[in-house]
Amino acid sequence: MNERAAQRWPFRWFFLVLVLALIVNAVFMFILPSGGAGSVFSALPEKVGESVYTVSALGEDEIVLATLGNELSVRKGNQILAQATVPAAVFGVVYLPKTQEILVGASDAKVYVYDRRLSLRQEIAVPSGVLGMAALEDGWVAVAHGVGAYGDRFYVSFLNPQRQVVNTYQVGVRINAFGSLNNLGVYGTDEARIGAVDADGNLRWEIMGRRKITSIAGWPENNLVLAGDMVGNLYYVDLEGNLIKEVNLTQFRLYAIRPLSEDMVAVGDDDGGLYLLDNKGQLLLAQPTVNVKDPVATIYLVDKGRAMAVRQSGQAFMIDPETLKKAQLAQTLRPFWIVLDVLAVLALIVTLIRAQEPWKRAANALLGRIYRARAAYLFLLPSFIFIAIWVYVATGMAIFYSTTDYVPGDPIRFVGMDNFVYIFTKDMYFWKGFGNMILLLVTSVIKVLTMPLAVALLVFHLRSPKAQYVWRTVFLLPSVVPGVVLTMMWKMIYDPGTHGFVNAVLRAINLPQYQRAWLGDEKTALWAIIFAGFPWVGAFPFLIYLGGLININTELFDAAAIDGVNWWKRLIYVEWPLIAPQRNLLLFFTYLGAIQSYEGIWIYTQGGPGHATYVPALQLFLNLSQGMKIGYASAIGFVLFLMVLTVTIVNRRLQARSQTAM
């Protein structure tokens, strides 16, 4: 009964697995409708501004926004209530609720005091250009200021409630990040120092981070200082200067830190990523980004527990921790969802194969052969593993890197097809090198089809076996000399000085007007490289041709001699067609060498003069060795790989057709 049912409906298991997979996906979609972190970090449909430097909340849904263009505005929703232009670059904005004043620090060594409608009330002179500002308790304001990019003239000063500059402490290193904790001004420096200065101008403590500090903030509810560095490390420091916790969140520098409550803090990086952590340094939720390149400029509190993260472009995200539990559940269950989908796909493939009788027989036969030869496969397994790791995984990594802008020491950013678009539309060096590569390929093909074949024919048709042996040895002897030595020898031959053989010959035959720097002239450099190696009788093509000629049935030569065929017709109608496999092999390796080789050009000219001898493989090498642009170099390598792969496939098809025809 079951067999008859199976014959009537062979796809029953396939459809059963498909229905179960659809049900499982529907259940997960019902449980996780928000898509994980998106429920906590929800993007607003409209931007809050352009080129945002910082944003501070004024209350009553109003904010003050400062831009990188020194523009200051008070906004409520999409409505701009007031605007002003700060006379110099803005480096800090502080809002004091008690006096309803907005203090703006600028690079012209002044602090500008505005009211909520941006009417200028006061200008306060500080000793040097402002680098950051932060509000303290009781109306005090801490100001970081300094001169230049280097040196030791960097300070923390304090403005008392009467707006007088008092109590200055010299930090001595450029201050990159500035904030406050209770009555302390806290700073982070170029040299990875994290420190705190009290309102009396005394250093309370200073510790060292790992890398340059890029953001800092106080967490009064927990008496902690939070500092972020340029490689994504977040430091938890207590009031005594003790490092409590260090967390690595990302590869990117941390740009914004904002405590949301006693239990939670929000952090933003310079690629637009957002992170939520608790007061013990445990990562609660992450929303990293892929190649956004839009730093989180600031995070400010909207109301109790909720905050707004604003990127430099003005794109804003509402941070709502109330939905954190649902988002954490989504991130926890999502891997299981992916695993179940992968298993479902595999099950669908298996059931589909079993439903088709020819496929089923073929699969069973294959599994049977593998089982019978299981010992052999077991011994081959280590080789398969090493090949997979060192060949296929490495190739896969190169393909992945081709879609990034990876440079060692910098974060990996996914750029998609940007590298390839740049290669084909903007990279003049690639196309200059591509033209040179085509010329080298054409001339290499001509060389490999002529001189090695001619010499092989001459040696093959020598009647004396002893003479054949002698001349074969003569043409093979140069192969014992390393290729680098031969290249250096030809470089000496082209030397423009008194030791150059070519110029010496021209002088000897009274043609000094034709002397030149053969490798230093853009008109002759590439042709000099092409001519190098004359008479172009390489040991490898010579032996390949000679082996092909030896394998030709001697009866064919006898028949040709009886028919009175001359040497030319014998070459065209007998030898040339019968050495086609050897010829195709040499053409393939010639093509491969023309695309991949750059060593000779590097020794001769390093791609010069100018870019006269540039080739894509050399550009790949230079991007790796000098620019360390692994992403772009991988993209060039992938393009060259596709060129080789295309010719390989075409070559195999042509060989298959020729074998079928025979």
C-alpha positions, 0 to 999 in steps of 0.5 A: 500500500505504501509503495503504491502511494509512493509511486502515485505521489513521489514528492510527498516528503518534499512537500511535507518538509516544505510545509513544515519549513513554511510553518517554522518561518511563519512562527519565527516571523510572528514571534520576532516581528520587529527584526531585532535591534530595530525595535530599540534603535528606530530610525526617524523618517526625517533628518534633524539637520545637516553636518551635525556636530552636536545636539543638546536637549533644552526641554519641552521638545526643543533642541539646540543643534550645532553644525560643522559649519558653525551654524547654531539653531534651536529646533522643535520637531521640523520647525526652526525657532531660532538661528545664529552663526558662531564666529569660529569653529564650534568645539562645545555646547553646554545648556544650563537649565537654571539660567536657560543659557546656551554656552558655545565654545569656539576655536577663537578662544571665546565662549559665547553665551546665548539665550534660548532664542540665540540672542548673544548675551555675553562673550567670555575670553579664555586663554586659548582655543576651546576644545570642549566644554562640560557642565558641572554642579552649581552652575560651574562649567569646565572648559578644555582649551589649547593651542595648535595640534602638538606641544604641551599648551593644553589646559582645563579651566573652569568658569564659575557662576559669575562667568569668570575663568578660574583655576587652570590645570595644564594637561600638557597633551592635546585633549580629544574628548571632554566631559564632566562627572559631578564637580570634575572635568574629565578628559581624554588625550591623543596619548590615551590618557584619561584624567579628572580635574576638580574645580580647584584646578587640581588633578585628581587622577590620571590613567592610561588607555590602550589607544587615543581617546575619542569620547568621554562622559560621566555617569553620575548615577554610578560614579563612573567615567566612561571613555572610548578610544579609536579602536572601539574600546570602552573603559569604565573608570571609578571616581578614584581612577581605577579601571573597573572594566574594559570592553571592545565593542567594535573596530571603529572609534567611539564617537558618542557616549550617553548614560540613559539610566542607572542601569544602561548606557548608549554608545555610538561609533564613527561608522554609525553603529549603536550599542547598549551596555549595562553598568557592569560592561555587559553588552546588551544589544548592538546595531553595527553598520556596514560601510555607512561611514556616517559617525554618530555625532551625539546622543542626547536624552529625550525623556527618562530612559529614552534618547536620540542618537544623531549621525553627522548626516542628520539621520536620527534614531530613537533609542527605546530601552523599553523594547530591549527584552524583545530585541534580545529575544530576537537576537538570541533566536535568530541564529536558531532560525537560520540553522533551521532554515539551512537544515530545511534546505538540505532536507528539501534537496535530499527529498527532491533527489529521492523523489526522482528515480534517476537522481535517486539511483545516481545518488545511491550509486555515488554513496555506494562507491564512496562507502566501498572506498571509504578507507581511501577517502579516509586517507585522502581526508587530510589532503582535502582539508588542507587544500580547502583551508589553504586554497579555497578558504584563501581564495574565498577570503580574497574575494571577500576582501575585494568587496572591502576597503581593508587596510591593515590597522584600519577597520574593515568596511564593506564597499560592495562593488565600489572597488570594481567600479573604480577599476573599470571607470576611474583607474587610469593606471589599470587601463594603461597597464591593461594595454601594456599587458595585451601587447606583452601577451601578443608578442609572447604568443608570437615568440612562443609559436616561432623560435622554440618550435623552429629550434625543436624542428631543427633538432628533431630532424637532425639525422645523427642521434649524437648531434640531436643529443649535443644540440638538445643539451646546448639549448637546455644549458641556459635553463640552469641559470636563475631567471633573475640572473638572466633579467639582471644580465639583460638590464646590464645589456641595456645600460645607458652608460659605458657598460651597456652592450647595445650602446657599445655596439652602436658606438662601434658601428659609428651610429652614436645618434641611436644611443639612448637609455633603453629602459629609461625612455618611455618610447623604448622601455616596453619594447626593450623588455619585449626584446629581452631574452632573444632568441627566445628559446626557452627550455620549457617550450623547446622540450614541450615541442620536441616531446610532441614531435617525438610522439608523432608516428614516424610512418607519417613522415615516411609517407610524406617523404614518399609523396614528395612533400617538402619541409613546408607542407610537412610542417603545415599538414603533418607536424603542426596539426599533430602538436596541437595539444602541446601548442595549446598547453604553451599558449595557455601558460603564455596567457597565464604568464602575461596576466600574472607575471610582473617580476621581470618588469619590477626588476627592469623598470619598476613600472616606469619610466612614468607608467610606460611599462605598468601592468595590472599584476604590478599594480596589484603588487604595489597596492599590497607592498606599498599602499597596503590596500588589501581590499583594492589589490584583491579586487584587481586580483579577482579581475585577473582571476576571472580573465584566467578562468574565462580562458581556461573554460574556453580552452577546456571546451575547445579540447572537448570538442576536438576530442569528440571530433576525433 
